[in-house]
């Protein structure tokens, strides 16, 4: 796996323009006084996208056939994509926490230290679940189909988000909405340790299921 990680980080280092643009956008967002929680999520999401983009480079010029000659096999290749994504997401999270601690003295962020750590951990979990959906799709489909599927996925997410907000407005004050609010109220009263363990368990199950699918996809692919 070390060989594959070295390969992918060399690939990422060739994307200096993309990394520079990402950094500039992040700085602009910070200057625009956007909340640090949104900025953190954005940067970590971009870290995931850049990590998944290494699949595109692997497929260029029959590259997958060559990669399989390295000290790696199909299962290792699939596992490495999850490891690479997690490393980059966590590294980005740490970077954003460092930026928060450096800037909170002269930028009036609306989050306290504890809230910032909680939000960052929540983003890590959420983005790993998103990666669990996207990695199998990246491995399954070619570049052209992949673009279409990604556009459809983002469209579905947008529709669900907007539709959910509208539905919540329509259902406000109804018995169903009161029951939903009661459910989340009960969850909020649970010990923090229980909630954390539950979230970690959900993320772990999503990643394990996704990894099994990805390994199956890699084993069936022909290079």
N, CA, C and O of each residue as an XYZ file, in Angstrom:
892
protein
N       0.817     -1.217      0.000
C       0.000      0.000      0.000
C       0.852      1.268      0.000
O       0.454      2.300     -0.540
N       2.031      1.171      0.616
C       2.923      2.329      0.670
C       3.268      2.802     -0.733
O       3.323      4.004     -0.995
N       3.502      1.846     -1.641
C       3.829      2.189     -3.032
C       2.695      2.972     -3.675
O       2.933      3.962     -4.366
N       1.461      2.531     -3.449
C       0.306      3.206     -4.031
C       0.107      4.602     -3.433
O      -0.252      5.540     -4.145
N       0.340      4.735     -2.135
C       0.216      6.047     -1.503
C       1.251      7.021     -2.044
O       0.942      8.180     -2.318
N       2.480      6.545     -2.195
C       3.536      7.392     -2.758
C       3.153      7.829     -4.167
O       3.318      8.993     -4.530
N       2.640      6.889     -4.958
C       2.210      7.194     -6.327
C       1.137      8.278     -6.320
O       1.219      9.239     -7.085
N       0.140      8.129     -5.466
C      -0.971      9.078     -5.450
C      -0.538     10.458     -4.971
O      -1.022     11.471     -5.476
N       0.370     10.502     -4.002
C       0.818     11.817     -3.538
C       1.702     12.495     -4.579
O       1.739     13.723     -4.659
N       2.403     11.710     -5.365
C       3.158     12.290     -6.483
C       2.193     12.855     -7.525
O       2.447     13.903     -8.120
N       1.089     12.150     -7.736
C       0.059     12.638     -8.659
C      -0.531     13.946     -8.143
O      -0.695     14.905     -8.897
N      -0.851     13.974     -6.840
C      -1.438     15.179     -6.254
C      -0.483     16.372     -6.328
O      -0.913     17.515     -6.484
N       0.812     16.092     -6.214
C       1.792     17.170     -6.285
C       1.874     17.775     -7.675
O       2.327     18.909     -7.833
N       1.435     17.022     -8.695
C       1.430     17.570    -10.060
C       0.225     18.485    -10.282
O       0.170     19.204    -11.280
N      -0.735     18.464     -9.361
C      -1.946     19.283     -9.495
C      -1.790     20.594     -8.727
O      -2.680     21.001     -7.980
N      -0.651     21.243     -8.922
C      -0.364     22.462     -8.164
C      -1.369     23.566     -8.465
O      -1.737     24.330     -7.573
N      -1.816     23.653     -9.720
C      -2.776     24.697    -10.081
C      -4.093     24.495     -9.329
O      -4.674     25.446     -8.807
N      -4.559     23.229     -9.282
C      -5.809     22.937     -8.581
C      -5.673     23.245     -7.097
O      -6.578     23.823     -6.494
N      -4.534     22.859     -6.501
C      -4.309     23.128     -5.084
C      -4.228     24.624     -4.809
O      -4.716     25.099     -3.783
N      -3.605     25.373     -5.737
C      -3.483     26.820     -5.571
C      -4.858     27.485     -5.655
O      -5.179     28.367     -4.859
N      -5.664     27.050     -6.629
C      -7.015     27.596     -6.769
C      -7.834     27.299     -5.519
O      -8.564     28.159     -5.025
N      -7.706     26.072     -5.013
C      -8.419     25.680     -3.794
C      -8.023     26.570     -2.628
O      -8.878     26.996     -1.852
N      -6.718     26.856     -2.499
C      -6.224     27.709     -1.422
C      -6.748     29.130     -1.570
O      -7.151     29.751     -0.587
N      -6.743     29.653     -2.813
C      -7.210     31.022     -3.056
C      -8.693     31.153     -2.715
O      -9.110     32.122     -2.080
N      -9.488     30.165     -3.146
C     -10.925     30.185     -2.855
C     -11.154     30.158     -1.342
O     -12.027     30.858     -0.829
N     -10.367     29.347     -0.635
C     -10.487     29.278      0.817
C     -10.175     30.611      1.478
O     -10.870     31.027      2.405
N      -9.126     31.284      1.000
C      -8.750     32.589      1.559
C      -9.845     33.618      1.295
O     -10.198     34.408      2.172
N     -10.382     33.596      0.058
C     -11.466     34.530     -0.297
C     -12.674     34.299      0.597
O     -13.299     35.251      1.065
N     -13.003     33.029      0.832
C     -14.126     32.703      1.703
C     -13.892     33.233      3.116
O     -14.813     33.745      3.753
N     -12.668     33.111      3.597
C     -12.352     33.570      4.951
C     -12.464     35.089      5.037
O     -12.995     35.626      6.009
N     -11.952     35.786      3.996
C     -12.023     37.240      3.975
C     -13.477     37.704      3.901
O     -13.835     38.758      4.427
N     -14.311     36.892      3.236
C     -15.729     37.242      3.069
C     -16.528     37.009      4.343
O     -17.745     37.195      4.362
N     -15.840     36.602      5.410
C     -16.480     36.385      6.716
C     -17.507     35.259      6.708
O     -18.480     35.299      7.461
N     -17.294     34.254      5.859
C     -18.140     33.070      5.933
C     -17.810     32.325      7.220
O     -16.694     32.410      7.734
N     -18.787     31.601      7.728
C     -18.558     30.893      8.981
C     -17.501     29.807      8.809
O     -17.417     29.157      7.766
N     -16.711     29.629      9.836
C     -15.597     28.687      9.792
C     -16.079     27.254      9.617
O     -15.350     26.426      9.071
N     -17.298     26.942     10.069
C     -17.788     25.584      9.905
C     -18.042     25.256      8.443
O     -17.727     24.157      7.988
N     -18.618     26.218      7.692
C     -18.837     26.003      6.266
C     -17.510     25.915      5.531
O     -17.327     25.052      4.673
N     -16.587     26.802      5.864
C     -15.272     26.809      5.212
C     -14.551     25.490      5.456
O     -13.926     24.945      4.546
N     -14.635     24.975      6.679
C     -14.008     23.696      7.017
C     -14.596     22.566      6.178
O     -13.863     21.749      5.621
N     -15.915     22.526      6.094
C     -16.570     21.494      5.292
C     -16.209     21.585      3.829
O     -15.990     20.568      3.172
N     -16.146     22.806      3.313
C     -15.793     23.007      1.900
C     -14.387     22.487      1.608
O     -14.176     21.748      0.646
N     -13.433     22.880      2.443
C     -12.045     22.477      2.209
C     -11.882     20.956      2.304
O     -11.142     20.354      1.526
N     -12.575     20.349      3.259
C     -12.472     18.902      3.413
C     -13.154     18.166      2.254
O     -12.689     17.110      1.825
N     -14.254     18.728      1.755
C     -14.915     18.136      0.593
C     -13.999     18.183     -0.625
O     -13.924     17.221     -1.389
N     -13.300     19.308     -0.806
C     -12.365     19.426     -1.925
C     -11.196     18.452     -1.775
O     -10.685     17.931     -2.766
N     -10.781     18.213     -0.541
C      -9.720     17.233     -0.300
C     -10.176     15.850     -0.744
O      -9.395     15.087     -1.312
N     -11.445     15.526     -0.483
C     -11.982     14.242     -0.926
C     -12.023     14.163     -2.451
O     -11.642     13.148     -3.034
N     -12.485     15.235     -3.094
C     -12.592     15.247     -4.555
C     -11.223     15.079     -5.207
O     -11.078     14.335     -6.177
N     -10.218     15.773     -4.669
C      -8.859     15.634     -5.209
C      -8.331     14.210     -5.019
O      -7.642     13.676     -5.888
N      -8.653     13.611     -3.896
C      -8.214     12.233     -3.642
C      -8.840     11.272     -4.645
O      -8.157     10.408     -5.194
N     -10.143     11.425     -4.882
C     -10.824     10.542     -5.826
C     -10.338     10.783     -7.253
O     -10.370      9.880     -8.089
N      -9.888     12.006     -7.523
C      -9.397     12.328     -8.862
C      -8.184     11.520     -9.269
O      -7.875     11.435    -10.458
N      -7.483     10.921     -8.307
C      -6.318     10.107     -8.669
C      -6.723      8.878     -9.483
O      -5.905      8.319    -10.213
N      -7.988      8.456     -9.357
C      -8.465      7.319    -10.154
C      -8.407      7.662    -11.638
O      -8.071      6.812    -12.463
N      -8.737      8.916    -11.979
C      -8.693      9.344    -13.374
C      -7.284      9.222    -13.935
O      -7.096      8.761    -15.061
N      -6.293      9.635    -13.148
C      -4.908      9.548    -13.593
C      -4.460      8.094    -13.716
O      -3.695      7.757    -14.619
N      -4.926      7.240    -12.824
C      -4.540      5.826    -12.880
C      -5.018      5.168    -14.161
O      -4.382      4.238    -14.658
N      -6.133      5.641    -14.700
C      -6.724      5.007    -15.876
C      -6.144      5.503    -17.195
O      -6.392      4.913    -18.247
N      -5.366      6.593    -17.139
C      -4.793      7.141    -18.365
C      -3.786      6.180    -18.993
O      -2.993      5.553    -18.291
N      -3.826      6.069    -20.335
C      -2.837      5.286    -21.090
C      -2.661      3.874    -20.539
O      -1.541      3.385    -20.389
N      -3.782      3.233    -20.244
C      -3.746      1.847    -19.749
C      -2.925      1.730    -18.469
O      -2.234      0.737    -18.242
N      -3.018      2.770    -17.639
C      -2.202      2.813    -16.423
C      -2.566      1.756    -15.399
O      -1.703      1.321    -14.637
N      -3.836      1.325    -15.361
C      -4.239      0.338    -14.367
C      -3.500     -0.981    -14.555
O      -3.134     -1.640    -13.582
N      -3.285     -1.361    -15.809
C      -2.549     -2.609    -16.077
C      -1.135     -2.522    -15.516
O      -0.606     -3.503    -14.994
N      -0.518     -1.333    -15.628
C       0.832     -1.149    -15.085
C       0.817     -1.160    -13.562
O       1.683     -1.759    -12.925
N      -0.178     -0.490    -12.988
C      -0.258     -0.413    -11.524
C      -0.356     -1.802    -10.909
O       0.209     -2.054     -9.846
N      -1.069     -2.699    -11.572
C      -1.225     -4.053    -11.051
C       0.079     -4.853    -11.080
O       0.154     -5.948    -10.523
N       1.109     -4.298    -11.736
C       2.417     -4.962    -11.713
C       3.258     -4.496    -10.526
O       4.309     -5.069    -10.239
N       2.787     -3.452     -9.839
C       3.492     -2.959     -8.653
C       3.268     -3.917     -7.480
O       2.464     -4.844     -7.583
N       3.968     -3.701     -6.375
C       3.728     -4.539     -5.180
C       2.353     -4.249     -4.586
O       2.240     -3.699     -3.491
N       1.323     -4.624     -5.315
C      -0.054     -4.375     -4.875
C      -0.981     -5.295     -5.646
O      -0.628     -5.797     -6.713
N      -2.168     -5.511     -5.103
C      -3.175     -6.279     -5.822
C      -4.464     -5.464     -5.878
O      -4.506     -4.330     -5.400
N      -5.501     -6.033     -6.452
C      -6.743     -5.296     -6.644
C      -7.385     -4.873     -5.323
O      -7.913     -3.767     -5.205
N      -7.335     -5.758     -4.340
C      -7.914     -5.429     -3.035
C      -7.139     -4.286     -2.385
O      -7.733     -3.359     -1.835
N      -5.820     -4.359     -2.450
C      -4.987     -3.310     -1.869
C      -5.259     -1.972     -2.536
O      -5.298     -0.935     -1.874
N      -5.448     -2.000     -3.856
C      -5.731     -0.769     -4.591
C      -7.010     -0.124     -4.064
O      -7.040      1.082     -3.817
N      -8.071     -0.923     -3.890
C      -9.343     -0.401     -3.396
C      -9.192      0.155     -1.980
O      -9.668      1.251     -1.684
N      -8.530     -0.605     -1.112
C      -8.338     -0.159      0.277
C      -7.552      1.145      0.318
O      -7.851      2.035      1.115
N      -6.546      1.253     -0.547
C      -5.682      2.430     -0.544
C      -6.454      3.708     -0.847
O      -6.124      4.767     -0.314
N      -7.476      3.625     -1.694
C      -8.256      4.820     -2.017
C      -9.007      5.337     -0.784
O      -9.149      6.546     -0.602
N      -9.477      4.427      0.048
C     -10.142      4.832      1.294
C      -9.125      5.430      2.267
O      -9.395      6.440      2.917
N      -7.963      4.803      2.358
C      -6.921      5.300      3.258
C      -6.445      6.677      2.812
O      -6.292      7.582      3.631
N      -6.211      6.832      1.511
C      -5.771      8.121      0.966
C      -6.799      9.208      1.260
O      -6.445     10.301      1.701
N      -8.057      8.909      1.019
C      -9.125      9.886      1.260
C      -9.194     10.267      2.730
O      -9.303     11.448      3.060
N      -9.134      9.278      3.616
C      -9.201      9.553      5.050
C      -8.011     10.391      5.501
O      -8.181     11.343      6.263
N      -6.810     10.050      5.041
C      -5.611     10.811      5.419
C      -5.751     12.267      5.001
O      -5.472     13.174      5.785
N      -6.187     12.488      3.759
C      -6.292     13.855      3.251
C      -7.383     14.648      3.961
O      -7.223     15.840      4.225
N      -8.497     13.978      4.269
C      -9.584     14.656      4.982
C      -9.133     15.048      6.384
O      -9.358     16.178      6.817
N      -8.502     14.126      7.088
C      -8.032     14.412      8.448
C      -6.952     15.492      8.430
O      -6.946     16.377      9.285
N      -6.035     15.424      7.456
C      -4.983     16.442      7.349
C      -5.595     17.815      7.110
O      -5.146     18.810      7.679
N      -6.622     17.866      6.267
C      -7.312     19.130      6.005
C      -8.029     19.612      7.269
O      -8.037     20.807      7.564
N      -8.626     18.687      8.008
C      -9.314     19.038      9.260
C      -8.336     19.643     10.259
O      -8.634     20.656     10.892
N      -7.172     19.024     10.398
C      -6.150     19.537     11.317
C      -5.704     20.930     10.884
O      -5.539     21.823     11.715
N      -5.508     21.111      9.559
C      -5.091     22.418      9.038
C      -6.132     23.484      9.370
O      -5.781     24.595      9.766
N      -7.426     23.143      9.209
C      -8.479     24.117      9.493
C      -8.562     24.423     10.987
O      -8.839     25.560     11.368
N      -8.328     23.426     11.831
C      -8.309     23.678     13.272
C      -7.156     24.609     13.645
O      -7.314     25.501     14.478
N      -5.995     24.393     13.021
C      -4.843     25.262     13.275
C      -5.167     26.697     12.853
O      -4.871     27.648     13.577
N      -5.778     26.841     11.670
C      -6.175     28.172     11.190
C      -7.167     28.816     12.157
O      -7.088     30.011     12.440
N      -8.091     28.015     12.655
C      -9.088     28.532     13.608
C      -8.411     29.051     14.866
O      -8.705     30.154     15.327
N      -7.500     28.253     15.423
C      -6.833     28.662     16.666
C      -5.963     29.906     16.456
O      -5.832     30.738     17.355
N      -5.366     30.027     15.252
C      -4.514     31.183     14.968
C      -5.340     32.454     14.779
O      -4.947     33.533     15.222
N      -6.496     32.312     14.113
C      -7.280     33.495     13.727
C      -8.372     33.886     14.719
O      -8.908     34.991     14.628
N      -8.715     33.012     15.662
C      -9.858     33.325     16.526
C      -9.610     34.527     17.432
O     -10.551     35.096     17.986
N      -8.335     34.916     17.582
C      -8.035     36.083     18.399
C      -8.441     37.386     17.749
O      -8.721     38.360     18.448
N      -8.481     37.431     16.391
C      -8.842     38.687     15.726
C      -9.967     38.533     14.710
O     -10.312     39.496     14.025
N     -10.549     37.329     14.599
C     -11.752     37.132     13.787
C     -12.846     36.616     14.708
O     -12.650     35.651     15.447
N     -13.985     37.261     14.656
C     -15.068     36.924     15.577
C     -15.847     35.714     15.061
O     -16.991     35.835     14.625
N     -15.202     34.546     15.120
C     -15.909     33.336     14.726
C     -17.043     33.065     15.707
O     -16.928     33.348     16.900
N     -18.136     32.516     15.192
C     -19.309     32.266     16.025
C     -19.230     30.945     16.788
O     -20.168     30.571     17.492
N     -18.108     30.245     16.645
C     -17.959     28.935     17.282
C     -16.908     28.997     18.379
O     -15.842     29.589     18.211
N     -17.232     28.369     19.509
C     -16.233     28.181     20.544
C     -15.327     27.017     20.186
O     -15.571     26.315     19.205
N     -14.289     26.809     20.974
C     -13.324     25.750     20.675
C     -13.985     24.376     20.654
O     -13.764     23.589     19.734
N     -14.799     24.090     21.676
C     -15.467     22.796     21.736
C     -16.393     22.571     20.549
O     -16.437     21.482     19.976
N     -17.141     23.627     20.184
C     -18.045     23.520     19.037
C     -17.275     23.289     17.751
O     -17.694     22.498     16.905
N     -16.148     23.976     17.600
C     -15.349     23.834     16.383
C     -14.822     22.415     16.241
O     -14.853     21.842     15.152
N     -14.341     21.852     17.335
C     -13.836     20.471     17.301
C     -14.964     19.502     16.947
O     -14.774     18.579     16.156
N     -16.142     19.720     17.541
C     -17.292     18.852     17.267
C     -17.724     18.946     15.812
O     -18.001     17.933     15.170
N     -17.780     20.175     15.295
C     -18.177     20.376     13.898
C     -17.177     19.718     12.955
O     -17.567     19.086     11.973
N     -15.896     19.865     13.251
C     -14.860     19.269     12.404
C     -14.970     17.749     12.401
O     -14.872     17.115     11.351
N     -15.175     17.168     13.583
C     -15.348     15.708     13.667
C     -16.589     15.272     12.896
O     -16.589     14.228     12.243
N     -17.649     16.083     12.978
C     -18.865     15.768     12.236
C     -18.644     15.801     10.734
O     -19.165     14.957     10.006
N     -17.871     16.773     10.272
C     -17.547     16.847      8.844
C     -16.735     15.637      8.401
O     -16.962     15.100      7.316
N     -15.795     15.207      9.229
C     -15.000     14.026      8.879
C     -15.913     12.828      8.671
O     -15.780     12.102      7.685
N     -16.839     12.622      9.600
C     -17.770     11.485      9.498
C     -18.658     11.613      8.271
O     -18.842     10.649      7.528
N     -19.215     12.821      8.055
C     -20.106     13.020      6.922
C     -19.418     12.834      5.588
O     -19.980     12.228      4.676
N     -18.207     13.350      5.466
C     -17.491     13.248      4.192
C     -17.014     11.825      3.949
O     -16.944     11.396      2.797
N     -16.686     11.083      4.994
C     -16.314      9.682      4.798
C     -17.516      8.859      4.326
O     -17.358      7.922      3.543
N     -18.706      9.202      4.797
C     -19.904      8.526      4.289
C     -20.109      8.873      2.810
O     -20.455      8.010      2.004
N     -19.888     10.157      2.463
C     -19.991     10.565      1.058
C     -18.959      9.826      0.213
O     -19.261      9.383     -0.895
N     -17.744      9.693      0.737
C     -16.695      8.967      0.023
C     -17.064      7.503     -0.143
O     -16.710      6.881     -1.145
N     -17.771      6.949      0.830
C     -18.200      5.551      0.750
C     -19.168      5.326     -0.409
O     -19.252      4.225     -0.954
N     -19.894      6.378     -0.777
C     -20.788      6.292     -1.936
C     -20.013      6.520     -3.230
O     -20.251      5.845     -4.232
N     -19.097      7.466     -3.203
C     -18.443      7.895     -4.433
C     -17.309      6.989     -4.894
O     -17.126      6.808     -6.097
N     -16.549      6.419     -3.974
C     -15.415      5.591     -4.380
C     -15.841      4.396     -5.235
O     -15.229      4.165     -6.278
N     -16.868      3.621     -4.840
C     -17.302      2.522     -5.718
C     -17.730      3.010     -7.101
O     -17.486      2.334     -8.100
N     -18.372      4.190     -7.164
C     -18.799      4.732     -8.454
C     -17.592      5.105     -9.307
O     -17.587      4.880    -10.518
N     -16.574      5.672     -8.677
C     -15.350      6.020     -9.404
C     -14.667      4.771     -9.947
O     -14.145      4.779    -11.061
N     -14.671      3.709     -9.167
C     -14.008      2.478     -9.599
C     -14.830      1.715    -10.640
O     -14.273      1.009    -11.480
N     -16.130      1.858    -10.583
C     -17.017      1.099    -11.466
C     -17.084      1.674    -12.868
O     -17.023      0.937    -13.852
N     -17.211      2.996    -12.958
C     -17.490      3.618    -14.247
C     -16.279      4.349    -14.800
O     -15.385      4.768    -14.065
N     -16.280      4.492    -16.139
C     -15.229      5.232    -16.812
C     -15.406      6.728    -16.626
O     -16.386      7.174    -16.029
N     -14.461      7.500    -17.135
C     -14.435      8.934    -16.895
C     -15.702      9.635    -17.383
O     -16.245     10.482    -16.674
N     -16.185      9.294    -18.594
C     -17.348      9.972    -19.151
C     -18.606      9.687    -18.331
O     -19.316     10.614    -17.941
N     -18.884      8.411    -18.069
C     -20.057      8.050    -17.282
C     -19.939      8.606    -15.870
O     -20.933      8.977    -15.247
N     -18.707      8.658    -15.378
C     -18.463      9.138    -14.019
C     -18.906     10.594    -13.868
O     -19.511     10.962    -12.861
N     -18.603     11.413    -14.865
C     -19.000     12.822    -14.802
C     -20.514     12.964    -14.752
O     -21.047     13.751    -13.970
N     -21.203     12.194    -15.593
C     -22.667     12.261    -15.632
C     -23.261     11.825    -14.301
O     -24.177     12.461    -13.779
N     -22.724     10.720    -13.751
C     -23.243     10.193    -12.487
C     -22.997     11.174    -11.349
O     -23.862     11.358    -10.492
N     -21.818     11.811    -11.331
C     -21.522     12.780    -10.286
C     -22.471     13.978    -10.357
O     -22.929     14.478     -9.329
N     -22.763     14.435    -11.579
C     -23.695     15.546    -11.751
C     -25.087     15.160    -11.252
O     -25.763     15.952    -10.596
N     -25.504     13.937    -11.571
C     -26.805     13.458    -11.110
C     -26.843     13.364     -9.588
O     -27.837     13.733     -8.962
N     -25.757     12.870     -8.997
C     -25.707     12.748     -7.542
C     -25.824     14.103     -6.859
O     -26.591     14.263     -5.910
N     -25.051     15.090     -7.351
C     -25.116     16.426     -6.756
C     -26.508     17.012     -6.933
O     -27.018     17.694     -6.045
N     -27.133     16.740     -8.105
C     -28.491     17.213     -8.327
C     -29.472     16.592     -7.346
O     -30.347     17.274     -6.813
N     -29.319     15.287     -7.110
C     -30.192     14.581     -6.163
C     -30.021     15.134     -4.758
O     -30.997     15.336     -4.037
N     -28.760     15.379     -4.370
C     -28.487     15.941     -3.042
C     -29.149     17.308     -2.890
O     -29.744     17.612     -1.856
N     -29.035     18.138     -3.950
C     -29.641     19.473     -3.904
C     -31.160     19.387     -3.782
O     -31.773     20.120     -3.006
N     -31.764     18.473     -4.563
C     -33.214     18.308     -4.519
C     -33.664     17.840     -3.135
O     -34.652     18.332     -2.589
N     -32.919     16.879     -2.577
C     -33.270     16.376     -1.246
C     -33.140     17.479     -0.197
O     -33.996     17.613      0.678
N     -32.062     18.272     -0.289
C     -31.853     19.341      0.686
C     -32.957     20.391      0.604
O     -33.532     20.784      1.618
N     -33.246     20.844     -0.628
C     -34.280     21.874     -0.803
C     -35.658     21.301     -0.475
O     -36.469     21.942      0.193
N     -35.910     20.068     -0.964
C     -37.194     19.432     -0.698
C     -37.415     19.184      0.784
O     -38.521     19.358      1.297
N     -36.342     18.773      1.472
C     -36.443     18.540      2.911
C     -36.768     19.807      3.670
O     -37.561     19.797      4.611
N     -36.138     20.920      3.246
C     -36.400     22.200      3.903
C     -37.854     22.628      3.691
O     -38.526     23.059      4.628
N     -38.334     22.503      2.437
C     -39.720     22.879      2.133
C     -40.705     21.979      2.887
O     -41.720     22.444      3.406
N     -40.383     20.678      2.937
C     -41.256     19.738      3.633
C     -41.334     20.056      5.116
O     -42.397     19.965      5.730
N     -40.178     20.435      5.688
C     -40.154     20.793      7.113
C     -41.015     22.020      7.376
O     -41.693     22.104      8.400
N     -40.984     22.978      6.440
C     -41.807     24.176      6.593
C     -43.292     23.838      6.525
O     -44.097     24.368      7.291
N     -43.647     22.937      5.586
C     -45.047     22.547      5.416
C     -45.541     21.760      6.631
O     -46.681     21.918      7.068
N     -44.652     20.902      7.172
C     -45.043     20.024      8.274
C     -44.908     20.674      9.650
O     -45.226     20.059     10.668
N     -44.438     21.913      9.676
C     -44.227     22.599     10.963
C     -45.505     22.602     11.797
O     -46.565     23.016     11.326
N     -45.394     22.133     13.046
C     -46.535     22.132     13.951
C     -47.414     20.908     13.876
O     -48.320     20.742     14.694
N     -47.158     20.029     12.888
C     -47.962     18.811     12.767
C     -47.487     17.758     13.751
O     -46.401     17.874     14.319
N     -48.304     16.730     13.950
C     -47.933     15.659     14.881
C     -46.678     14.930     14.416
O     -45.821     14.564     15.220
N     -46.586     14.727     13.099
C     -45.413     14.032     12.558
C     -44.134     14.806     12.841
O     -43.132     14.228     13.260
N     -44.171     16.138     12.607
C     -42.990     16.953     12.858
C     -42.677     17.009     14.347
O     -41.509     16.999     14.736
N     -43.711     17.069     15.182
C     -43.483     17.071     16.638
C     -42.829     15.762     17.089
O     -41.984     15.752     17.984
N     -43.240     14.650     16.446
C     -42.645     13.358     16.785
C     -41.177     13.319     16.376
O     -40.331     12.801     17.105
N     -40.882     13.880     15.188
C     -39.499     13.925     14.706
C     -38.650     14.794     15.633
O     -37.539     14.418     16.008
N     -39.182     15.952     15.995
C     -38.454     16.846     16.910
C     -38.237     16.182     18.267
O     -37.190     16.348     18.892
N     -39.248     15.423     18.716
C     -39.106     14.707     19.980
C     -38.026     13.655     19.929
O     -37.296     13.445     20.899
N     -37.928     12.985     18.774
C     -36.894     11.969     18.593
C     -35.502     12.585     18.704
O     -34.631     12.054     19.393
N     -35.303     13.714     18.017
C     -33.986     14.358     18.053
C     -33.704     14.960     19.430
O     -32.552     15.042     19.858
N     -34.757     15.374     20.111
C     -34.577     15.885     21.475
C     -34.076     14.782     22.401
O     -33.201     15.010     23.236
N     -34.644     13.577     22.244
C     -34.196     12.439     23.050
C     -32.736     12.104     22.756
O     -31.958     11.797     23.659
N     -32.383     12.170     21.467
C     -30.992     11.891     21.101
C     -30.056     12.901     21.749
O     -28.979     12.547     22.229
N     -30.481     14.169     21.758
C     -29.622     15.222     22.331
C     -29.408     15.062     23.832
O     -28.456     15.604     24.394
N     -30.303     14.310     24.477
C     -30.161     14.109     25.926
C     -29.279     12.904     26.264
O     -28.942     12.689     27.428
N     -28.908     12.121     25.253
C     -28.051     10.970     25.484
C     -26.647     11.428     25.861
O     -26.233     12.521     25.473
N     -25.911     10.617     26.608
C     -24.524     10.963     26.921
C     -23.709     11.152     25.643
O     -23.906     10.448     24.653
N     -22.800     12.106     25.685
C     -21.988     12.420     24.504
C     -21.239     11.187     24.016
O     -21.134     10.961     22.810
N     -20.720     10.393     24.940
C     -19.962      9.198     24.563
C     -20.805      8.214     23.764
O     -20.318      7.595     22.818
N     -22.074      8.071     24.146
C     -22.973      7.150     23.437
C     -23.217      7.642     22.012
O     -23.186      6.859     21.062
N     -23.458      8.943     21.872
C     -23.710      9.522     20.551
C     -22.478      9.369     19.661
O     -22.594      9.003     18.491
N     -21.306      9.648     20.214
C     -20.064      9.534     19.444
C     -19.849      8.105     18.975
O     -19.523      7.870     17.811
N     -20.032      7.151     19.879
C     -19.850      5.740     19.510
C     -20.856      5.318     18.439
O     -20.519      4.558     17.531
N     -22.095      5.814     18.549
C     -23.121      5.480     17.563
C     -22.747      6.025     16.182
O     -22.890      5.334     15.173
N     -22.267      7.271     16.149
C     -21.870      7.878     14.875
C     -20.688      7.134     14.267
O     -20.678      6.848     13.070
N     -19.690      6.822     15.094
C     -18.524      6.076     14.600
C     -18.946      4.721     14.056
O     -18.426      4.272     13.035
N     -19.892      4.062     14.737
C     -20.364      2.750     14.281
C     -21.047      2.862     12.924
O     -20.838      2.022     12.049
N     -21.864      3.898     12.749
C     -22.562      4.089     11.470
C     -21.551      4.339     10.347
O     -21.653      3.753      9.270
N     -20.576      5.216     10.609
C     -19.557      5.520      9.598
C     -18.740      4.270      9.271
O     -18.467      3.988      8.104
N     -18.354      3.528     10.302
C     -17.561      2.314     10.101
C     -18.327      1.299      9.264
O     -17.754      0.675      8.371
N     -19.607      1.127      9.541
C     -20.412      0.182      8.759
C     -20.540      0.621      7.309
O     -20.491     -0.204      6.397
N     -20.707      1.937      7.097
C     -20.811      2.465      5.737
C     -19.518      2.225      4.968
O     -19.547      1.823      3.804
N     -18.378      2.473      5.623
C     -17.077      2.298      4.970
C     -16.809      0.821      4.682
O     -16.331      0.475      3.602
N     -17.115     -0.044      5.644
C     -16.882     -1.484      5.455
C     -17.741     -2.029      4.312
O     -17.257     -2.789      3.473
N     -19.013     -1.638      4.285
C     -19.902     -2.071      3.199
C     -19.405     -1.554      1.856
O     -19.354     -2.294      0.873
N     -19.039     -0.280      1.825
C     -18.535      0.327      0.593
C     -17.246     -0.351      0.137
O     -17.061     -0.609     -1.053
N     -16.356     -0.639      1.089
C     -15.084     -1.283      0.753
C     -15.322     -2.661      0.138
O     -14.665     -3.037     -0.832
N     -16.263     -3.409      0.708
C     -16.584     -4.715      0.146
C     -17.059     -4.601     -1.293
O     -16.690     -5.413     -2.141
N     -17.889     -3.581     -1.570
C     -18.372     -3.356     -2.935
C     -17.213     -2.974     -3.856
O     -17.119     -3.468     -4.980
N     -16.339     -2.099     -3.380
C     -15.215     -1.633     -4.190
C     -14.260     -2.776     -4.525
O     -13.784     -2.882     -5.655
N     -13.984     -3.626     -3.545
C     -13.100     -4.774     -3.786
C     -13.725     -5.696     -4.829
O     -13.036     -6.192     -5.721
N     -15.041     -5.925     -4.712
C     -15.735     -6.743     -5.692
C     -15.649     -6.150     -7.089
O     -15.460     -6.876     -8.066
N     -15.788     -4.828     -7.187
C     -15.691     -4.155     -8.485
C     -14.298     -4.333     -9.085
O     -14.158     -4.648    -10.267
N     -13.274     -4.129     -8.265
C     -11.894     -4.245     -8.755
C     -11.580     -5.667     -9.214
O     -10.883     -5.857    -10.211
N     -12.085     -6.653     -8.502
C     -11.809     -8.041     -8.871
C     -12.444     -8.431    -10.204
O     -11.960     -9.331    -10.891
N     -13.528     -7.749    -10.562
C     -14.235     -8.075    -11.812
C     -13.735     -7.262    -13.003
O     -14.041     -7.590    -14.149
N     -12.968     -6.206    -12.740
C     -12.537     -5.326    -13.837
C     -11.459     -5.998    -14.665
O     -10.644     -6.768    -14.158
N     -11.476     -5.685    -15.958
C     -10.458     -6.198    -16.867
C      -9.581     -5.041    -17.314
O     -10.070     -3.970    -17.673
N      -8.278     -5.279    -17.286
C      -7.327     -4.231    -17.693
C      -6.561     -4.675    -18.922
O      -5.713     -3.936    -19.422
